[in-house]
């Protein structure tokens, strides 16, 4: 019996049969892989939970970059959402009496639109002795010269620089019973914004789309029942801490008393934008106008002739 047990132990302890290399596909594959994988890498691949050190570092770097990018995008979305919610349709009055509004523009067709901010000073009344139409008013202003005119505008209509500052203001809604002059300005706000964009193109000598007139548009004489307001206009970039875009412009609003228009009892007759532009032969006062076209019953925007500034 002991001899039989010994025989069994010998049988179990005998080495397994090895297939000839000429017939072993597995061994050939193993040898082939060993030629391209180092011993350390081969050892690592034997454990599925262990990755090579280089791959670990690459994965950690990729994960870190992903986390940082996600955080930046999240912060940007929060900032834009806060900005849109606060200023999307709101007009605010700043401590210096000026107004800040935001409006959308589309810079490139087919691309998303973006916001542009417009700061406008509190309006002043143009005295009747300055002229009975816009051509006379601007010629009177141009005769003052750039330096004197600039000094008079800044003194009459102060407007603070809000670049890089926290924007604090009071929401404003048109209310004719309290301030009819403010109501007129707010009613003409969209037209002022459109003309301000045209003004930026003139300042930068960009290709102008408005048709030019050889002579000033014929405008009705404004009698005592009408009012002509003037204000300073400054476009700003809300995405860059409200830094100024272009030079300061001069806005005008012409309105007359009306019993037809419901509510406030006034009618906007014309909106104008003017500013300084330097050319080869000197400094000029440019102007674009948006006036009612009685025959077509719509608003028409035109480019008026430049006026040479005095010295």
C-alpha positions as CSV (number, residue, x, y, z in Angstrom):
1,X,0.0,0.0,0.0
2,X,2.8,2.3,0.9
3,X,4.4,1.6,-2.5
4,X,1.2,2.5,-4.3
5,X,0.9,5.8,-2.4
6,X,4.5,6.7,-3.3
7,X,3.7,5.9,-6.9
8,X,0.7,8.3,-6.8
9,X,2.8,11.0,-5.3
10,X,5.3,10.6,-8.0
11,X,2.5,10.8,-10.6
12,X,1.2,14.1,-9.2
13,X,4.6,15.7,-8.7
14,X,5.6,15.1,-12.2
15,X,5.9,18.3,-14.3
16,X,3.1,19.0,-16.8
17,X,3.6,18.4,-20.4
18,X,4.9,21.4,-22.5
19,X,3.7,21.8,-26.0
20,X,6.3,22.2,-28.6
21,X,7.1,25.8,-29.6
22,X,6.4,24.9,-33.2
23,X,2.8,24.4,-32.3
24,X,2.3,26.9,-29.4
25,X,0.4,30.0,-30.5
26,X,0.2,31.4,-27.0
27,X,4.0,31.0,-26.4
28,X,4.7,32.7,-29.7
29,X,2.4,35.6,-28.8
30,X,4.1,35.9,-25.4
31,X,7.6,36.0,-26.9
32,X,6.5,38.6,-29.4
33,X,5.0,40.9,-26.7
34,X,8.0,40.6,-24.6
35,X,10.1,42.1,-27.3
36,X,8.0,45.3,-27.2
37,X,7.2,45.6,-23.5
38,X,9.8,46.1,-20.8
39,X,9.9,43.8,-17.7
40,X,8.5,46.5,-15.4
41,X,5.6,47.3,-17.8
42,X,4.9,43.7,-18.3
43,X,4.7,43.2,-14.5
44,X,2.3,46.1,-14.2
45,X,0.0,44.7,-16.9
46,X,-0.3,41.5,-15.0
47,X,-2.3,43.4,-12.4
48,X,-5.4,45.0,-14.0
49,X,-5.7,47.6,-11.1
50,X,-2.2,48.9,-11.7
51,X,-1.3,51.4,-14.4
52,X,2.1,52.5,-15.6
53,X,3.4,55.6,-13.9
54,X,3.5,57.7,-17.1
55,X,-0.2,56.9,-17.8
56,X,-1.1,57.8,-14.2
57,X,0.6,61.2,-14.5
58,X,-1.2,61.9,-17.8
59,X,-4.5,61.0,-16.3
60,X,-4.0,63.1,-13.3
61,X,-2.9,66.1,-15.4
62,X,-6.0,65.7,-17.7
63,X,-8.3,65.4,-14.7
64,X,-6.7,68.6,-13.1
65,X,-7.1,70.6,-16.3
66,X,-10.7,69.4,-16.7
67,X,-11.5,70.5,-13.1
68,X,-9.9,73.9,-13.6
69,X,-11.7,74.5,-17.0
70,X,-15.0,73.4,-15.5
71,X,-14.6,75.8,-12.6
72,X,-13.7,78.7,-15.0
73,X,-16.7,78.0,-17.2
74,X,-19.0,77.7,-14.2
75,X,-17.8,81.1,-12.8
76,X,-18.2,82.7,-16.2
77,X,-21.8,81.4,-16.5
78,X,-22.6,82.7,-13.1
79,X,-21.1,86.1,-14.0
80,X,-23.0,86.4,-17.2
81,X,-26.3,85.2,-15.6
82,X,-25.9,87.8,-12.9
83,X,-25.1,90.5,-15.5
84,X,-28.1,89.5,-17.7
85,X,-30.5,89.3,-14.8
86,X,-29.4,92.7,-13.5
87,X,-29.2,94.8,-16.6
88,X,-31.0,93.0,-19.3
89,X,-33.9,95.5,-19.7
90,X,-33.2,97.8,-16.7
91,X,-32.3,101.5,-16.9
92,X,-30.6,102.8,-13.8
93,X,-29.9,106.4,-12.7
94,X,-26.3,106.7,-11.3
95,X,-25.4,109.0,-8.4
96,X,-24.1,111.7,-10.7
97,X,-27.5,112.0,-12.4
98,X,-26.5,110.2,-15.6
99,X,-28.3,107.1,-16.9
100,X,-26.9,103.6,-17.7
101,X,-28.7,101.2,-20.1
102,X,-27.7,98.1,-21.9
103,X,-28.8,96.9,-25.3
104,X,-28.0,94.0,-27.6
105,X,-26.1,94.2,-30.9
106,X,-25.0,91.5,-33.4
107,X,-21.5,92.2,-34.5
108,X,-21.3,89.4,-37.0
109,X,-24.3,87.9,-38.8
110,X,-24.9,84.3,-37.6
111,X,-23.0,84.8,-34.4
112,X,-24.5,85.3,-30.9
113,X,-25.4,88.9,-30.0
114,X,-23.7,90.7,-27.1
115,X,-24.5,93.6,-24.8
116,X,-23.3,97.1,-25.1
117,X,-23.8,99.8,-22.4
118,X,-24.7,103.4,-23.0
119,X,-24.2,106.1,-20.4
120,X,-26.1,109.3,-21.0
121,X,-25.9,112.5,-18.9
122,X,-28.9,114.3,-17.5
123,X,-30.4,116.3,-20.3
124,X,-30.2,120.1,-20.6
125,X,-32.6,122.3,-22.6
126,X,-31.1,124.0,-25.7
127,X,-32.1,127.7,-25.5
128,X,-34.2,128.9,-28.3
129,X,-31.7,131.6,-29.3
130,X,-29.3,128.8,-30.3
131,X,-31.5,128.2,-33.4
132,X,-34.8,127.0,-34.6
133,X,-33.6,123.8,-36.3
134,X,-30.7,121.4,-35.9
135,X,-28.6,122.9,-38.6
136,X,-28.6,126.3,-36.9
137,X,-27.9,124.8,-33.5
138,X,-24.9,122.7,-34.7
139,X,-23.5,125.6,-36.6
140,X,-23.8,127.8,-33.5
141,X,-22.0,125.1,-31.5
142,X,-19.3,124.6,-34.1
143,X,-18.5,128.4,-34.1
144,X,-17.4,128.0,-30.5
145,X,-14.4,125.9,-31.4
146,X,-13.7,122.4,-30.1
147,X,-12.0,123.5,-26.8
148,X,-14.7,126.0,-25.7
149,X,-17.5,123.7,-26.9
150,X,-16.1,120.8,-24.9
151,X,-15.7,122.9,-21.8
152,X,-19.3,124.1,-22.1
153,X,-20.7,120.6,-22.6
154,X,-18.8,119.1,-19.6
155,X,-19.8,121.9,-17.4
156,X,-23.5,121.9,-18.4
157,X,-23.9,118.2,-18.4
158,X,-21.4,116.5,-16.0
159,X,-21.1,112.7,-16.5
160,X,-18.8,110.7,-14.2
161,X,-16.3,108.1,-15.4
162,X,-17.6,104.6,-14.3
163,X,-14.7,102.6,-15.8
164,X,-13.6,99.9,-13.3
165,X,-16.0,101.0,-10.6
166,X,-18.9,99.2,-8.9
167,X,-22.1,100.1,-10.6
168,X,-24.6,101.4,-8.0
169,X,-27.8,103.0,-9.2
170,X,-31.6,103.3,-8.9
171,X,-33.9,101.6,-11.4
172,X,-35.8,104.1,-13.6
173,X,-39.2,103.8,-15.3
174,X,-40.8,106.5,-17.4
175,X,-43.2,108.6,-15.4
176,X,-44.5,111.8,-17.1
177,X,-46.3,113.1,-14.0
178,X,-43.0,113.4,-12.1
179,X,-40.5,114.4,-14.8
180,X,-41.7,114.9,-18.4
181,X,-38.2,115.7,-19.6
182,X,-36.9,112.4,-18.3
183,X,-39.8,110.6,-19.9
184,X,-38.9,112.1,-23.2
185,X,-35.3,110.9,-22.9
186,X,-36.3,107.4,-22.0
187,X,-38.8,107.3,-24.8
188,X,-36.1,108.1,-27.3
189,X,-33.5,105.8,-25.8
190,X,-33.6,103.1,-28.4
191,X,-33.1,105.6,-31.2
192,X,-30.2,107.2,-29.4
193,X,-28.6,103.8,-29.0
194,X,-28.9,103.1,-32.8
195,X,-27.4,106.5,-33.7
196,X,-24.5,106.0,-31.2
197,X,-23.5,102.8,-33.1
198,X,-23.5,104.8,-36.3
199,X,-21.4,107.4,-34.6
200,X,-18.8,104.7,-33.7
201,X,-18.4,103.9,-37.3
202,X,-17.8,107.5,-38.2
203,X,-15.2,107.9,-35.4
204,X,-13.3,104.8,-36.7
205,X,-13.6,105.8,-40.3
206,X,-15.4,102.5,-40.9
207,X,-17.6,102.0,-44.0
208,X,-20.8,104.0,-43.4
209,X,-24.1,102.4,-44.4
210,X,-26.3,105.5,-44.0
211,X,-27.1,107.6,-47.1
212,X,-25.4,111.0,-47.2
213,X,-27.3,114.2,-47.9
214,X,-25.8,117.1,-49.8
215,X,-27.9,119.4,-47.7
216,X,-29.5,119.2,-44.3
217,X,-32.8,117.5,-44.0
218,X,-35.6,120.0,-44.0
219,X,-37.0,120.1,-40.5
220,X,-39.9,122.0,-39.2
221,X,-39.2,125.1,-37.2
222,X,-39.6,124.5,-33.5
223,X,-41.9,127.0,-31.8
224,X,-42.5,127.7,-28.1
225,X,-44.6,124.5,-27.7
226,X,-41.6,122.3,-28.6
227,X,-38.6,121.3,-26.6
228,X,-35.0,120.5,-27.7
229,X,-32.9,118.5,-25.3
230,X,-29.1,117.9,-25.4
231,X,-27.1,115.3,-23.5
232,X,-23.7,113.7,-23.5
233,X,-23.5,110.0,-24.7
234,X,-20.7,107.5,-24.0
235,X,-20.8,103.9,-25.1
236,X,-19.2,101.4,-22.8
237,X,-18.1,97.7,-22.7
238,X,-19.9,95.9,-19.8
239,X,-17.6,92.9,-20.3
240,X,-14.5,94.9,-19.5
241,X,-15.6,96.8,-16.4
242,X,-17.5,99.4,-18.4
243,X,-14.4,100.9,-20.1
244,X,-15.2,103.6,-22.7
245,X,-15.8,102.6,-26.3
246,X,-15.0,105.5,-28.7
247,X,-15.2,109.2,-27.9
248,X,-18.0,111.0,-26.1
249,X,-20.9,112.0,-28.4
250,X,-23.6,114.6,-28.2
251,X,-27.3,113.5,-28.3
252,X,-30.3,115.7,-29.2
253,X,-34.0,115.0,-28.8
254,X,-36.7,117.2,-30.4
255,X,-40.2,116.8,-29.0
256,X,-43.5,118.7,-29.3
257,X,-46.6,118.9,-27.2
258,X,-49.2,116.4,-28.4
259,X,-52.8,115.5,-27.5
260,X,-52.8,112.5,-29.8
261,X,-50.1,110.5,-28.1
262,X,-51.6,108.6,-25.2
263,X,-50.1,109.2,-21.7
264,X,-47.5,111.8,-21.6
265,X,-48.8,114.4,-24.1
266,X,-45.6,114.7,-26.2
267,X,-44.4,113.4,-29.5
268,X,-40.8,112.7,-30.5
269,X,-40.1,114.6,-33.8
270,X,-36.4,113.9,-34.2
271,X,-33.3,112.3,-32.6
272,X,-29.8,113.3,-33.5
273,X,-26.2,112.3,-32.6
274,X,-23.1,114.5,-33.2
275,X,-19.4,114.4,-32.4
276,X,-15.9,115.4,-33.3
277,X,-13.9,113.9,-36.1
278,X,-10.5,114.8,-37.3
279,X,-9.7,114.9,-41.0
280,X,-6.8,116.1,-43.2
281,X,-8.2,119.6,-43.4
282,X,-9.1,120.1,-39.7
283,X,-11.7,119.1,-37.1
284,X,-15.3,118.7,-38.0
285,X,-18.7,118.2,-36.3
286,X,-20.4,115.2,-37.8
287,X,-24.1,114.5,-37.3
288,X,-26.6,111.6,-38.0
289,X,-30.3,112.1,-37.7
290,X,-33.4,110.0,-37.2
291,X,-36.6,111.9,-38.2
292,X,-40.2,111.1,-39.0
293,X,-40.9,110.6,-42.6
294,X,-44.5,111.9,-42.9
295,X,-45.1,110.6,-46.4
296,X,-44.0,107.0,-45.5
297,X,-45.1,107.2,-41.9
298,X,-41.8,105.7,-40.6
299,X,-38.5,106.8,-39.1
300,X,-35.7,107.6,-41.5
301,X,-32.0,107.6,-40.5
302,X,-29.6,109.9,-42.6
303,X,-26.0,111.2,-42.5
304,X,-25.9,115.0,-42.5
305,X,-23.0,117.1,-44.0
306,X,-20.0,117.7,-41.7
307,X,-19.5,121.2,-40.2
308,X,-16.1,122.7,-39.8
309,X,-15.3,123.8,-36.2
310,X,-14.0,127.3,-35.5
311,X,-10.9,128.0,-33.6
